[in-house]
Amino acid sequence: MPIVHIHMFEGRSVDQKRRLVESVTDAIVSSVDAKPDSVHIVIHDMARHDYGEGGVLASED
């Protein structure tokens, strides 16, 4: 049972997320011979002020 966690900045539409889930599922099915209904995907939307890199918040870029 593959479980995929995707962390990304908030702001994508439901349609974009739907396409992402379909594409990632297809990639897992074709690469590890999993059944589509065994693939679980969790999308974690993050605010830009909840992520930092190199000592700087992403919201300050």
GIHUTA-V126974 format. One record per pair of residues at least 12 apart in sequence whose C-alpha atoms are under 6 Angstrom apart, sorted by sequence separation. I is the first residue (numbers start at 1). J is the second residue. D is the distance in whole Angstrom. If there is no record, write none. Layout:
# GIHUTA-V126974
i: (I & I)
j: (J & J)
d: (D & D)
This chain:
# GIHUTA-V126974
i: (10 & 5 & 9 & 10 & 1 & 2 & 3 & 4 & 5 & 6 & 7 & 8 & 9 & 10 & 1 & 3 & 5 & 6 & 8 & 9)
j: (45 & 41 & 45 & 46 & 38 & 39 & 40 & 41 & 42 & 43 & 44 & 45 & 46 & 47 & 39 & 41 & 43 & 44 & 46 & 47)
d: (5 & 6 & 5 & 5 & 5 & 5 & 5 & 5 & 5 & 5 & 5 & 5 & 5 & 6 & 6 & 6 & 6 & 6 & 6 & 6)
